Amino acid sequence: MPARQDAVRAGLGVGLAVGVSGLAFGAAAVTAGLSVAQACALSLFAFTGASQFALAGVVAGGGALVPGVAGALLLGARNGLYGLRLAALLPTRFRAFTAHGVIDETSAVAFAHPGEARAGFFATFASLYVTWNLTTFLAAVGASAVGDPAVFGLDAVGPATFLALLWPRLKESAEDRKVALAGAAIALAATPFLPPGVPVLLAAAGALVVLVK
Amino acid sequence: MTLWWAVIATCLGCYLLKYAGLAAPRKVLDHPAVRRFATVVPVALLAALIAVQSFGQGVDWPRTAGLAAAVIALLLRAPFLAVLVVAAVVTGLLRITGM
């Protein structure tokens, strides 16, 4: 069954490659001031990279936690929209379990293999979940042992991660570039006046303005 | 709100958002406005996070150089992890050498 093998291979590849960036999260989280247990809890139970990085980012800025959580949830909201589309492709029987795996990477692999969406989804979910959690733990423990992580340039890893994740979309779409510039500008302009976390939420409103136009 | 409550709320909320999608009526997805919003908002949020994390506490030259190096790595089509390594190494080296 070559189609199924293709989907599984793609899933395992994406899962391992992206999963290793749990190293970046573990380091960023502990650098931000989260404990090892908190970093691991986020990877185990939130299991959605952008939201995890977002919360760590707000904590790093010493920010207000309520808007920080709200920002993380706004970032996680698109998983709900993937789910709407995945509902038709995945088994309904273990929905409460399957739901935990609905993220960017699993959805992308599933949609790229329409005939074998199920195989692609679960291959990605399994390999990404194991790798992401293992590397989160290792980096969190390692960064704790390191002392001052800023010396090693780990504070550049968070923004570099978002940039690398956004890059393909910025390259492809002029509209996304506009939205990104608007979001960045709004957040930076608001930063001196509002508690950390809030400027990022305002940036979402900026996206709405571009959307309505 | 302590840090643990923020972690728990994020975990719970993120899971519920994932679950809501799988369990929601199909009509919702087919709404074009929902689809458009979901596509565009992460771009604004992530770009805002990049900006705030990079420059929200003032311009730090080693970090700025590290991010510039990351942009060059992306332009050269470096793999995801290589981009992160480049950013950290450039920033770290500049700090250690006191530049």
Interface residues (C-beta under 8 A of the other chain):
Chain A: A17 V18 V20 S21 A24 G33 L34 S35 Q38 A41 L42 F45 A46 F47 T48 A50 S51 Q52 F53 A54 L55 G57 V59 A60 G61 L65 V66 G68 V69 G71 A72 L73 L74 L75 G76 A77 R78 N79 G80 L81 Y82 G83 L84 R85 L86 A87 A88 L90 R95 A96 T98 A99 H100 G101 V102 I103 A150 V151 F152 G153 L154 D155 A156 V157 G158 P159 A160 T161 F162 L163 A164 L165 L166 W167 R169 L170 E175 D176 V179 A180 L181 A182 G183 A184 A185 I186 A187 L188 T191 P196 P199 V200 L202 A203 A204 G206 A207 L208 V210 L211
Chain B: M1 L3 W4 W5 A6 V7 I8 A9 T10 C11 L12 G13 C14 Y15 L17 K18 Y19 A20 G21 L22 A23 A24 R26 V28 L29 V34 R35 R36 F37 A38 V40 V41 P42 V43 A44 L45 L46 A47 A48 L49 I50 A51 V52 Q53 S54 F55 G56 Q57 D60 P62 R63 G66 L67 A70 V71 L74 P79 F80 L81 V83 L84 V86 A87 A88 V89 V90 T91 G92 L93 L94 R95 I96
